[in-house]
Amino acid sequence: MNLCTQLFRDEAGFIVSAELVLVSTIAVIGLVVGLTEVSNGVNQELEDVGAAIGSVNQSFHYQGVTSCKARFVGSSFKDHADEADSENDISCNLGPVSEDNCPN
């Protein structure tokens, strides 16, 4: 019973004051803003990577070979631009676009 009485009378604990609540609230708001900016930065870098991959030209062409007894025809492929190959397709500051407001 002596230990319970000591714990009950102990006043050296953590007291939540208005200052601590204010500081922790500001810290949480700062973390939310910081993580939002990190998310925007990651999205922009991933869009840059996607634009770089989309800008690679995959077109090819080779001619055929003809000899006295055989003929091998050539082939070609032309890489056309895709719909989302350009940069700035992703915007973190705008809401979703409806089909009526689509620029295409």
ABEGO torsion letter per residue (X at the ends): XAAAAAAAABABBBBBBAAAAAAAAAAAAAAAAAAAAAAAAAAAAAAAAAAAAAABBABBBBBBBBBAABBBBBBBBBBBBBAAABBGABBAABBBBBAAABAX
